[in-house]
Amino acid sequence: MKRSVLTRYRAMAYVTAVMLLVLCTCMVFKYGFDMGEGLTLVVSQVHGVLYIIYLVFAFDLGSKAKWPVGKLLWVLISGTIPTAAFFVERKVVREVEPLIADAAPATAKA
């Protein structure tokens, strides 16, 4: 597996998690203080598009890492739970790093 697969996943995990926190903050202002309705609409749509991209990258990583269905579903759903993507991303990186190291081509010594 290439390192770029993991890098894409990591970037989208962070972006999705941050956007979800921003969306939660917007929702508090919208429903708690009755302000920021337009901003909430924009942030929710941006988060939705970014989450779809996250799903594609996470599924790609999971299929290449040969994860069981349950684990793949947990990683996919973590983008909908505030702060969960941060923790899941750290765990995924620890598990996938050895797969990348094993797949790295050996360098020839002269």
C-alpha positions as CSV (number, residue, x, y, z in Angstrom):
1,M,0.0,0.0,0.0
2,K,1.3,3.5,-0.8
3,R,1.8,6.1,1.8
4,S,-0.4,8.5,-0.2
5,V,-3.5,6.4,0.6
6,L,-2.9,7.0,4.3
7,T,-2.0,10.6,3.9
8,R,-5.2,11.3,2.0
9,Y,-7.2,9.6,4.7
10,R,-5.5,11.5,7.5
11,A,-6.0,14.9,5.8
12,M,-9.7,14.3,5.2
13,A,-10.2,12.9,8.7
14,Y,-8.8,16.1,10.2
15,V,-10.7,18.4,7.9
16,T,-14.0,16.5,8.4
17,A,-13.5,16.5,12.2
18,V,-12.8,20.2,12.3
19,M,-15.7,21.0,10.0
20,L,-18.0,18.9,12.2
21,L,-16.9,20.9,15.3
22,V,-17.5,24.2,13.4
23,L,-20.9,22.9,12.4
24,C,-21.8,22.0,16.0
25,T,-20.8,25.5,17.1
26,C,-23.0,27.0,14.3
27,M,-25.9,24.8,15.4
28,V,-25.6,26.0,19.0
29,F,-25.7,29.6,17.8
30,K,-28.6,28.9,15.4
31,Y,-30.9,27.1,17.8
32,G,-29.6,28.5,21.1
33,F,-29.2,32.2,20.2
34,D,-31.4,32.4,17.1
35,M,-28.5,33.8,14.9
36,G,-26.3,32.6,12.1
37,E,-28.8,30.6,10.1
38,G,-27.2,31.4,6.8
39,L,-23.7,30.5,8.0
40,T,-25.1,27.2,9.4
41,L,-26.5,26.3,6.1
42,V,-23.2,27.0,4.3
43,V,-21.1,25.1,6.9
44,S,-23.5,22.1,6.8
45,Q,-23.3,21.9,3.0
46,V,-19.5,22.2,3.1
47,H,-19.2,19.5,5.8
48,G,-21.5,17.2,3.8
49,V,-19.4,17.4,0.7
50,L,-16.2,17.0,2.7
51,Y,-17.7,14.0,4.5
52,I,-18.5,12.3,1.2
53,I,-14.8,12.8,0.1
54,Y,-13.8,11.4,3.6
55,L,-16.0,8.3,3.0
56,V,-14.3,7.6,-0.4
57,F,-10.8,8.0,1.1
58,A,-11.6,5.9,4.2
59,F,-13.2,3.2,2.1
60,D,-10.1,3.1,-0.2
61,L,-7.8,2.8,2.8
62,G,-10.0,0.1,4.4
63,S,-10.2,-2.0,1.2
64,K,-6.4,-1.8,0.7
65,A,-5.7,-2.6,4.4
66,K,-8.3,-5.5,4.2
67,W,-10.3,-4.4,7.2
68,P,-13.3,-6.4,8.4
69,V,-16.7,-4.8,7.7
70,G,-17.3,-3.8,11.3
71,K,-14.0,-1.9,11.5
72,L,-14.6,-0.2,8.2
73,L,-18.1,0.9,9.3
74,W,-16.7,2.4,12.5
75,V,-14.1,4.4,10.6
76,L,-16.8,5.6,8.2
77,I,-19.2,6.6,10.9
78,S,-16.5,8.4,13.0
79,G,-16.8,11.4,10.7
80,T,-20.3,12.0,12.0
81,I,-19.4,12.0,15.7
82,P,-17.8,15.2,17.0
83,T,-14.1,14.6,18.0
84,A,-14.3,10.8,17.2
85,A,-12.5,11.2,13.9
86,F,-9.4,12.6,15.8
87,F,-9.2,9.5,18.0
88,V,-10.0,7.0,15.2
89,E,-7.5,8.6,12.9
90,R,-4.7,8.1,15.5
91,K,-5.6,4.5,15.9
92,V,-5.8,3.8,12.2
93,V,-2.4,5.4,11.6
94,R,-0.8,3.1,14.3
95,E,-2.4,0.1,12.6
96,V,-1.6,1.0,9.0
97,E,2.0,2.3,9.4
98,P,3.4,-1.3,9.6
99,L,1.6,-2.2,6.4
100,I,3.2,0.7,4.6
101,A,6.6,-0.2,6.0
102,D,6.3,-3.8,4.9
103,A,5.3,-2.8,1.4
104,A,8.2,-0.4,1.0
105,P,10.7,-1.6,-1.6
106,A,14.1,-2.5,-0.3
107,T,16.9,-0.2,-1.4
108,A,19.9,-1.7,-3.0
109,K,23.3,-1.1,-1.4
110,A,26.2,-0.4,-3.6
